[in-house]
């Protein structure tokens, strides 16, 4: 199963459009629109509750449902617009909620993180109004995937410079979609 994490708050989102073009090539997809989920940041109370569940070995508490879903996916696709030099805060909240040591990662005898996720790949799809670095937060997600989740392959699909005066955003987006359609990825 491919887990599609939809972090696009608007249905008409250009990022969502790019993601739909990529997803059209995949048959077994489970979509998780994180804006439709009751995700909240880990405040003191929620963090203490999570720690008590872990200490008690209560790995199947509903608090860990997102972490289990993420860890069990064969492939992961994240679509998020590039806003204010990063991805939307709701995606960071989702990451906080899935990052559960004992479900998505563990530590070996040398204190090194070992990923427990079964996914072969993580694909990050984004769009941006300008041209930005460091690669639309992709480097952050790649570090998480490879170093902590055990996901070896990451890829970035993007369309940029969509809001620069004189550019044709529709042509830029269509060019990115055409690249997806010609690609052997997936």
URVEN-V804046 format. One record per residue. RES is the residue in one small letter. PSI is psi in radians with two decimals (999 if undefined). NEAR is the number of other C-alpha atoms within 10 Angstrom. D_LAST is the distance of its C-alpha to the last C-alpha in whole Angstrom. Layout:
# URVEN-V804046
res={RES/RES}
psi={PSI/PSI}
near={NEAR/NEAR}
d_last={D_LAST/D_LAST}
This chain:
# URVEN-V804046
res={x/x/x/x/x/x/x/x/x/x/x/x/x/x/x/x/x/x/x/x/x/x/x/x/x/x/x/x/x/x/x/x/x/x/x/x/x/x/x/x/x/x/x/x/x/x/x/x/x/x/x/x/x/x/x/x/x/x/x/x/x/x/x/x/x/x/x/x/x/x/x/x/x/x/x/x/x/x/x/x/x/x/x/x/x/x/x/x/x/x/x/x/x/x/x/x/x/x/x/x/x/x/x/x/x/x/x/x/x/x/x/x/x/x/x/x/x/x/x/x/x/x/x/x/x/x/x/x/x/x/x/x/x/x/x/x/x/x/x/x/x/x/x/x/x/x/x/x/x/x/x/x/x/x/x/x/x/x/x/x/x/x/x/x/x/x/x/x/x/x/x/x/x/x/x/x/x/x/x/x/x/x/x/x/x/x}
psi={2.35/2.21/2.07/1.93/1.83/1.86/0.58/1.93/-0.37/2.35/-0.64/0.24/2.40/-0.60/-0.75/-0.64/-0.76/-0.72/-0.73/-0.65/-0.69/-0.75/-0.40/-0.34/0.00/2.41/-0.78/1.55/2.32/2.08/2.32/1.79/1.88/-0.25/-0.22/0.08/2.68/0.89/2.32/2.64/2.76/1.69/-3.07/-0.80/-0.79/-0.65/-0.76/-0.71/-0.79/-0.79/-0.66/-0.62/-0.77/-0.82/-0.57/0.02/0.46/1.14/-0.26/0.31/2.53/-0.41/-0.41/0.13/-0.77/-0.69/-0.75/-0.75/-0.77/-0.83/-0.53/-0.17/2.54/-0.61/2.68/2.33/2.22/2.21/2.14/2.34/2.72/1.88/2.39/0.79/0.49/-3.06/2.90/2.58/-0.52/-0.55/-0.69/-0.70/-0.73/-0.80/-0.75/-0.68/-0.49/-0.35/1.46/1.96/2.20/-0.29/-0.95/-0.29/2.91/3.03/2.39/-3.08/-0.30/0.11/0.18/2.51/2.41/2.13/2.50/0.05/2.53/-0.16/2.43/-0.57/2.74/2.14/2.24/2.16/2.26/2.86/2.72/2.58/-0.55/-2.85/2.11/2.75/2.63/1.53/0.80/0.57/0.11/-0.64/-0.68/-0.84/-0.62/-0.77/-0.78/-0.85/-0.87/-0.78/-0.47/-0.56/-0.29/0.33/1.99/-0.58/2.28/2.62/2.63/2.25/2.22/2.83/2.29/3.00/0.53/-0.40/0.21/2.27/2.33/-0.31/2.72/1.66/-0.63/-0.73/-0.68/-0.80/-0.74/-0.62/-0.73/-0.69/-0.73/-0.68/-0.71/-0.81/-0.51/-0.27/2.64/-0.14/2.47/999}
near={15/21/22/22/20/22/25/26/16/11/9/9/14/21/25/22/19/22/26/13/16/21/17/10/12/11/9/11/16/14/13/16/14/17/15/10/10/7/16/12/15/15/9/9/9/14/13/12/14/20/13/12/16/17/10/9/11/13/18/11/11/10/17/20/14/18/23/18/17/25/26/19/19/17/22/24/22/21/26/27/24/23/14/8/13/18/19/16/12/19/20/14/15/22/17/15/21/20/19/20/17/15/20/23/19/16/13/9/6/6/8/11/16/18/23/18/23/17/22/14/21/24/22/22/24/29/26/22/15/13/15/14/11/11/15/25/16/21/14/12/17/21/14/16/21/17/16/21/25/22/24/14/14/19/13/15/19/20/22/19/17/20/13/13/8/7/11/12/18/11/11/15/21/15/13/18/21/12/13/19/14/8/10/7/9/11}
d_last={13/11/13/13/16/18/20/21/25/25/24/24/23/21/18/18/17/15/13/14/12/9/9/11/7/7/11/12/12/16/17/19/21/23/26/27/27/31/29/32/32/34/38/40/41/37/37/40/39/35/37/40/37/35/39/40/37/36/32/31/33/31/31/28/26/24/24/23/20/18/19/18/15/12/10/11/11/14/16/19/21/23/27/30/28/26/24/26/28/26/23/26/27/24/24/27/27/24/26/28/29/29/26/23/25/28/31/32/35/35/34/31/28/25/22/22/19/16/13/11/10/11/10/13/13/17/20/23/27/27/26/26/26/25/21/21/22/18/21/22/19/18/21/21/18/19/22/23/20/19/15/15/12/12/11/13/12/16/19/22/26/26/29/31/34/34/30/28/26/24/24/22/20/19/18/16/14/15/13/10/11/11/8/6/4/0}
